[in-house]
Amino acid sequence: MRSLTLKLTLAFLVVALIGVLLVALFVGARTRSEFDQFVADRSTQELIERLATYYQQTGSWEGLQAIAMRVPTRMGRRGYWPAPVALVDAERRVVVGTQRFPLGQQLSRGDLRSALPIEVEGRTVGYLLVDMPAALAERLPPSPEAAFLDRITRAIALGAVGATALALVAGILLANAISRPVKELTEATQRVAQGDLGHQVAVTGSDELARLAASFNRMSADLAQSAQARRQMTADIAHELRTPLSVILGYTEALADGKLQGSPAIFEAMHNEARLLSHLVDDLRTLSLADAGELPLNRLPTPPAELLERTAASHAALAAQRGIRLETQVSPDLPPVEVDRERMAQVLANLVSNALRYTPAGGAVTLSAEAQGGRVLLRVRDTGPGIEPEHLPRIFDRFYRADPARTADGESGLGLAIAKSLVEAHGGAIWAESTPGHGATFTVSLPAAVPGWAGRDAPWSPAQGPASV
């Protein structure tokens, strides 16, 4: 198979050859034609002017033999040679004859079709007829004009050869410049296919190939990041499964060996660990469906106040037990949001559970909703210790915990990741804001369900990032 460099070089060479040949043929033919016309017109016009002057001075054609009656005529490849010229008066009678047109011959109008008229004061007083026998033309040597045209032709041919050579060199350079990045990308794709994820290629310039290289680098980096995330997730899943399985296996082995006697407390502990495993499996299934875009959503227009009040009611007992105030603040006249009520309740329940877990007794967790642009913002704000800045970008990662020691709190570590996936499945966005020591605020942005509703403020889109209150 021919390489891309060879194909491009041949393509450039063919285009250059066609252009050079067309230009050479056109210039050569045009030069020869214009030179022929120039020589003939100049000599013939001079002779006609001399004859007209003679007739004007003498009033007749008598004694005309004193004037050289010859004009340069094109003799094929022989060039230009003086040809005999017959002079015919106004009555079409030959005054100065030639071999073909003898003196005194009366010519017809048809004989004068190729004749050149001689005019004096607007009146035709005679005609010129060029007479060059073909046999004589064959015996003539090349004229200086023919030699001049030959030199012009050779110069054009040499110029065409030189232009072709330059085009070939330029074609090779351009083909290499185009094919080199393609070769590098091909080698890079082969390395990625062999497992070298994250391999990068050099990006030079800003043309289409540079953009292709930049896209490849992003793809390669994303593949490496995805592979790393997949390995990390596999390790995290194994870690999360190991603890409850170890507990269950320990109890079952002890019961089987008779080292422990069955009791309600042991059975309850085993049941709790099994329930934790089931919860982890359900969370993983939810995430996998969301990642595949196959998560079923029963979306209905729902008032934001209904979502917040339902979440507050379900967590009111836990908040009272921990001595935490659970409040709701909803702006009036909010548009509804088109959501799956159960899935969105799952999102808010996860956010409120986290807020209650990290808020100390005597603190408060506030659920609020307001309109901004064409969207509705649902917020969960707590008065806990807040989140350190280095942890904020990763809190929605799967199995990520700001406190690595907190691994046995009954949670799978997938809650915020699931919340993010569910919100994005609704066409929304979620983010967190926090100042250490002053609590954290989680915001869920959802599109309003009322067509054309734009709220009272400037429009906002998720690409703009967190909206300010």
N, C-alpha and C positions, 0 to 999 in steps of 0.2 A: 504494500500500500504506500502510495506516495505521501510524503510528509506535507504538513501544512505550509512549511517554508517554501518547498518546491512549487506547490500549487499557486501560492501567492506570487512567487517570482515569475512563473510562467504567465500568470494573469497580467501582471504589470508589463511584462515584455510584449505580450500580444497587443495590449492596449497601446503601448508606446509605438510598436511597429505600424499598427494601423494608422495612428496619428501622423507619424513621420512620413509614411508612404503617401498618404493623402495630401499632406502639405507639399511634399516634394513634387508630386505629379501636378498639383494645381499650380505651384509656383513656376515649374518648368514650362508647362503649357502656356501659362499666362505670359511669362517673360518672352517666349518665342513669338507668340501672337502679337504682343504689343510692340516688340522690336521690329517685326516684319512691317507692321502698319506704320511705325515711325519712319523707317527707311523709305518705304514706298511713298508715303505722303509727302515727306520732305523733298525728295528728288522730283517727284511728279509736279508738285506745286511750284517748285523753282522753274521747271521747264515751261509750265503753263504761263507763269508770270513773264518769263523772257519772250515767249511767243506773242503774248498779248501786247507787250511793250513794242515789239518789232512791228506788229500789225498796226498799232496805234500811230507809230512814227512814219511808216511807209504807206499805209493805206491799202496794202496788198501783201501777198505772200511771195512776191518775186525776190529772188536772191536769198531765199531762206536757207540754202545749203550751207551758208556760212555759220549757222548755229548747229551745234552738235545735237543731233536728234536721237539721243539715247537716254534711257532711265534705268536705274537699278531694278532688277526683277528677281524674285525668289525662284531659284532653280533646284527645288527639292533639297536634298542634303548638301548640294554643291554651294549653297549660299546665295549671294546676290551678285549678279553680273549685268553690265549694261546691255539692254536689249534694243534692237532696232525699233524705231517708232515711225509709223505712217501718219502724215498730216493730211487731213481731209478738210476742204473748204466748206462754206455754208451750204453749197449746192450738192454736197456729198460726193465731190470729185476729188480723187487723190492728187494732192499737190506735191508732196514728198513721199516717194514710194519705198517699198521694201520688197523682199522676195515674195511674200504672200500677197501684198497689195501693191501692184505695179503702178507707175506714174500714169495719171490720166484715167484710171479705172473709175467708173461710176458705181458707187456702192448703194446698196439698198438700206432701208431703215433697220432691217434685221442685222446687217453687218455692223451697225453702229450701236448695238445694245450694250457692248462693253467699252465703248469709246468714252473718253473724257472730254467734256465740252470746253471750249476756249471762249471766254466772254470779254467783250470790250464795251464799256459804258452800258452794261445791261443787255447787250446784244450778242448772240452766239455767232462768232465769225469762223469757227472751225472746230475740228475734233482731233484727238490723239488716239491712235490705235497701236498697242504694243504687239510686236511680232517677234517671238522667239521660237524657232523650230525646236521640237523635242530632241532631234538627233544632235543638234548643237549643244543643247543643255547637258546631254550625257557625256560629251567630250570635255566639258569645262572642269578645271581643277577647283578645289574648295576655295571659296573667297575668304577675305579677312573677316567679313561679318560672320560667316559660318564658323570660323575658328573661334571668334569671340563667343558665339552661342555654345560651342562645344566646351569652352572653358567654364562658362556659367553652369552648364549641365554637370560637369565634373565637380564643381564647387558645391552644387546642391546635393549630389550623390555623396560626397565626402561629409557634408554637414549631416545628411541623413544617417550615415554610418556612425558618426560621432554621437549624434543624439540617441541613436539606438544603444550604443555602448554605455552612455551615461544613464539612460533609462534602465539598462540591465543592472548596473551598479546600484542605482537608487532603489530599484525593485528588490534586490537582495537585502539591502540595509533595512528597507521598510518591512519586508517579509520577516526578517529576524526580529525587528522591534515588535511586530505584532505577535509572532509565534512564540517568542521567549516567555512572555507572561502566561500564555496558554500552556506551554510545556510545564512551567512551574506549578500552575494550578492542577494540571494532570498528575504530576508527581505528588503534589500535596494531597489530592483526593485518594491516591493509592495508599499513601501513608496513613490517612484517616481510616481507610477501609481495612488496613492491617492492624488497627487498634491504637494508632498514635493520635488519640483525640486531643484537640486543643492545638494541633500544629498550625502555625501561622505562616503566611507568605508576605513578602515585601510589597507594599503599596506605594507606587510612584505615579505622580500625575493625578489628573482628575477626570480622565476620559472613561468610556464605558468599561474598558478592561480594568481600570483602577477601581471603579465601583464594584465590578464583579469580584475582584480580589478582596475588597473590604467586606462584601457580603459573605464571601467564603470564610474570612477570618471570624466574623460574627457567628456564622453557623458552626464553625469548628469550636469556638469558645463555648457556645451554647451546648453543643454535644458533650464537651468535656464537663461542663457544669452539671448537665443532666445526668451524665454517668456517675459523677461524684455524688450528686444528690440521691441517685438510685442506690448506690452502694451504702451511703449513709442511712438512707431510709431502711434498707434491708437490715443493717446492723441495729438500727433503733428498734425495728419491729422485733428482731430476735431478743433484744434486751428487754423490751416491754413484755414479751411473752414468757421470758425465762423466770421472772419473779413469781407470778401467780402459778405457773406450772411447777416451779420448785416447791412452793408451799403445798400445792395439792399432792405432788408426788411424795413429799415428806410425810404428810399426814397419812396417805394411803399405805405407804411402806410400813410406817409405825403401827397402823391398825392391823395390817396383814401379819406383821411379825409378833403381834400381841404386846408390843411395848406400850401402846396406848389403848385405853378403853374408850369406846365411842361415847360421846356426850353431845348434848345440844350445842355447846360452845364450839366444839371441834367441827361439827357439821355446819354450823353457821359460818365459821371461818372459811371452810372449803367452798360453801355456796357463794360467799362474797368474792372469793378469788375466781370462781367460774363465771360469776356475773361480770367481773372486770374483763375477763377474756372475751366474753360475748360482746361487751360494750366496745372493746377494741376492734373486734372483727366487724361490727356494724359500722364503726367509724371508717375503717379502711375501705369497706364496700362503698360507703357514701362518697369518699374521696375518689375512688376509682371511677364511679359513675359520673361524677362531676368533671373529672379530667377528660373522660371520653365524650362529654357533651350528651350523655344519655340519661341524666338525672331527670326523672319525671317531675314536672311542676304543674300544680293545679292553681293557676294564677287567677285571682279574682280581685276586683277593686275593694280595697280595705282601708278604713280610716286609720291614720297613724295612731290616734288616741286609743283605739281598740287594741292595737298590738302592744302598746306600752302598759295599758291598764291590765291586760291579761298577764303580762310578764311580771308586773309588780304584785299582782294577787297571788301568783304561784310561788313567789319568793318571800312573801310577807312574813310567814311563820319563821323561816330561817333567819331573816334579818332581825326579827324581834328576839329570837333565841340568842343571837350574838350581840344584841344591844346596838344595832345599827339602824339609823333612820333610812327608810326607803321612800323616796319622793318621786312624784311625776309632775312635769311642767310641759304643757302642750299649748302652743300658740293657737288662737282661734282661727276659724275659717281655713284650716289646712285642706289641701286637695287630697283625695285618696291616692293610694299607691297600689299598683297591680302586682300582687305578690301571692306566692303560695303561703297561706297563713301558718301552716304547720312548720314549714322550713324556716320562715322568718322568725317564728316563735323560738325555734331551735337556736337561731343566731343570737337573738336577744337574751335567751336564757343562758347561753354560754358566756356572754359578756357580763351579765349580772352576777352569775356564779363566780366568775373571776374577781369581779369588784368586791363581792362580799368576802371572798377568801382573803383578800389582801387589805381590807379596810379594818382598822382596829375598832374595838368597842367604843361607843360614843361618837363614831364617825357617821358619815352619810353617803348614800349612793343615790344619785339623781338621774332619772330618766326624763329626757326632754325631746321635743320635736318642733321643728320650725321649717318654714318654706324659704328657699333661696333660689332665685331664678326659676327654672322649670323643674326643680327637684325638691325633694323633701329630705331633710337631714334628721336622722334619729341619733341621739347621743346618750351614752352611759358614762357618767362622771362619778368618780369616787374621791375620797379624801385619804387614801392610803399613802404609802411611802413613795409612790410614783415609780417610774421606770428609768433606769440609767440610759443616757443617750446612745451608748454603744450597743444596747440591746434593742432599741426601737426598730431598726431596719429588719430585724430577724424574728420578731415575736410572732409573725404569721407563718414562719417556717414550720414544717412538720417535725414533731417531737422536740422542738426547741424549748428549752426552759432557761429563763434568766438565772435561776438558782439550780445548778446541776445537782445539788444534794437533794432537791425536792423531787424524788422519784417514786415515792410510795404514798402519794396523797390520794390514791384512788382515781386519778385522772390518766387518760391515755396520752396526753401531750399533743392531741390532734384537734382540740376544740377550736382554737383560733384559725388553724388551717382550714377546717371545715367551714367555719363562719365566712372566711374570705371566699372560698369556692362557691358557697351558696349565694352570697351577695353578688358576686360577679355573674353567676348564672341568671340573675334577675336583671342584668344590665346595670348594676350599681358598682359602688366602690366603697372600700372600708379602709380606715387608717387610724392611727393612734397618735396622740399628742400627750406629752408629759413633762413636768418639771420635777426633778427629784425632791422629795419632801413635801410636795404639794398635790399629790394625787395624779391620776391619769384620766384621760378622756378618750373614749372610743367613739368614732363617728361612722355611721352608715348612711351613704348617700344613695337615694333611689329616685328614679324618674317618676314624675307625677303622672297619674293615670288619666287626668282630664286633658283631652286634646286641646292644644293651643294655649294651655294655662302657662303663664310666664311669671307669676308672682309679682312682687313689688320691687325686687332688686334686679341687678344686672344678671343675665344668664351665666350659668356656670357649667362646665363640662369636667368629667373625671380627669381628662388629660391635664387640667390646670392644677391638679394637686389639691391638698386640703383647702377647703374654703374657711374663711375666717368668720367668726360669729359677729 
